[in-house]
Amino acid sequence: MADGGDLGFSFRATKAGDVAIVRDGRVVVVLRGAAAQRFLAAAGGATAAAAQQLMARATGNYRRGNERGAARHPRRRAGG
């Protein structure tokens, strides 16, 4: 989404310092150690839309929208 709207992510921080990022009721990724601390620091002051983007990037689920057209790009055509 270009506007960074709700992508369906949420997160839970544990007492041990881990961060579980959840989407559709399933844990997608667990951040531990320094990665968890960096995420919490960034998400702490972020807006809801910015937090959604942070969680999408942490899970690797952030490339949406332009993949379909990429296959038709002139540089990708065989035999040009």
FENCOR-V135993 format. One record per helix or strand. SS is the DSSP state (H for helix, E for strand). FROM is the first residue (numbers start at 1). TO is the last residue. If there is no record, write none. Layout:
<<SS,FROM,TO> <SS,FROM,TO>>
This chain:
<<E,9,13> <E,19,23> <E,26,31> <H,33,44> <H,48,59> <H,67,70> <H,74,76>>
